[in-house]
Amino acid sequence: MGGRANPQINRERLTQGLALAALLAMGAWVLIGPSGLLAWSENNRLLAERQKELAQLQAERNVLKNRVALLNPTSVDPDMAGELLRANLNVVHPDEVVLILK
């Protein structure tokens, strides 16, 4: 008997197929999406780079903080004042020898 298939069964198969396709698409997104499992190693590498850069910038910030503290207008450090005069105004004492390093 070669009759037509039941339309209810075809509709159920179509619904199940679409649900399976949606689940497979979500699973693929979990694996290869921008925050998926495959992107974790790249994200960890970037995190390590950023932490290294942050540590370097914090060290530079601490150096600059120290220089600012030494230039406090109420009590300027004489060594820091002399260093700035020599660097910015090319001022030297008569008994100093200047070595230019390139």
FENQUI-V80775 format. One record per residue. N is the residue number from 1. RES is the residue in three letters. PSI is psi in degrees with one decimal (999 if undefined). Layout:
BEGIN
N,RES,PSI + N,RES,PSI
END
This chain:
BEGIN
1,MET,111.9 + 2,GLY,66.3 + 3,GLY,176.5 + 4,ARG,150.4 + 5,ALA,156.5 + 6,ASN,125.8 + 7,PRO,-27.8 + 8,GLN,-40.7 + 9,ILE,-40.3 + 10,ASN,-39.8 + 11,ARG,-40.9 + 12,GLU,-41.5 + 13,ARG,-40.6 + 14,LEU,-44.0 + 15,THR,-44.3 + 16,GLN,-38.5 + 17,GLY,-42.6 + 18,LEU,-39.1 + 19,ALA,-41.7 + 20,LEU,-42.0 + 21,ALA,-40.5 + 22,ALA,-42.7 + 23,LEU,-40.9 + 24,LEU,-38.6 + 25,ALA,-42.1 + 26,MET,-39.0 + 27,GLY,-40.7 + 28,ALA,-39.4 + 29,TRP,-38.7 + 30,VAL,-36.4 + 31,LEU,-48.6 + 32,ILE,8.8 + 33,GLY,174.7 + 34,PRO,-25.5 + 35,SER,27.7 + 36,GLY,-177.4 + 37,LEU,-35.5 + 38,LEU,-21.5 + 39,ALA,-8.2 + 40,TRP,-41.2 + 41,SER,-40.1 + 42,GLU,-41.5 + 43,ASN,-39.0 + 44,ASN,-38.8 + 45,ARG,-44.8 + 46,LEU,-38.3 + 47,LEU,-43.3 + 48,ALA,-40.9 + 49,GLU,-45.6 + 50,ARG,-37.8 + 51,GLN,-37.8 + 52,LYS,-44.6 + 53,GLU,-39.3 + 54,LEU,-42.5 + 55,ALA,-40.4 + 56,GLN,-44.2 + 57,LEU,-35.8 + 58,GLN,-36.8 + 59,ALA,-44.0 + 60,GLU,-40.9 + 61,ARG,-40.0 + 62,ASN,-38.0 + 63,VAL,-45.1 + 64,LEU,-36.8 + 65,LYS,-41.4 + 66,ASN,-43.1 + 67,ARG,-39.4 + 68,VAL,-40.0 + 69,ALA,-35.1 + 70,LEU,-20.9 + 71,LEU,21.6 + 72,ASN,126.1 + 73,PRO,-26.8 + 74,THR,-26.5 + 75,SER,84.1 + 76,VAL,135.3 + 77,ASP,125.0 + 78,PRO,-36.6 + 79,ASP,-41.4 + 80,MET,-40.0 + 81,ALA,-43.4 + 82,GLY,-40.8 + 83,GLU,-44.2 + 84,LEU,-39.5 + 85,LEU,-44.7 + 86,ARG,-39.9 + 87,ALA,-41.8 + 88,ASN,-34.4 + 89,LEU,0.8 + 90,ASN,41.1 + 91,VAL,131.5 + 92,VAL,157.5 + 93,HIS,153.5 + 94,PRO,-28.1 + 95,ASP,7.5 + 96,GLU,150.2 + 97,VAL,130.4 + 98,VAL,125.3 + 99,LEU,122.0 + 100,ILE,118.5 + 101,LEU,133.4 + 102,LYS,999
END
